Amino acid sequence: VVPARYLAECEYDASKPRYSCEGVYQCIARQVRAGVEFVVKSKTAVVHVGPAPPLGIRVTDLPVVPEPKKRVLWTKYRSIHGCFVLGILRGNVIVRYSNLDTYVGP
């Protein structure tokens, strides 16, 4: 049984549920079918708000994930057609890459 002082501190408002206060609660469902009223009541529940029990919490550090290093994925040449002068490409060339891309130009 909830002491009277707890119930006296609660401000009763019939238009809203009283979840924020201690007290005795009961759910009542009413339904009317063909002029007959059916009523179902739940068991009463006593709500008493007291201090929270101390909780033992185990804390572990999260590992620091290193930032991924930027790396360049160089494309591989499949074929190069052009004019070489002393080992250097000169003029217009056609370059075909291994991913089937093609470059045509100077």
ABEGO torsion letter per residue (X at the ends): XBBAAAAAABBBBAABBBAABBEBBBBBBBBBBGGBBBBBBBBBBBBBBBBBBBBBBBBBBBBBBBBBBBBBBBBBBABBBBBBBGGBBBEBBBBBBAAGBBBBEX
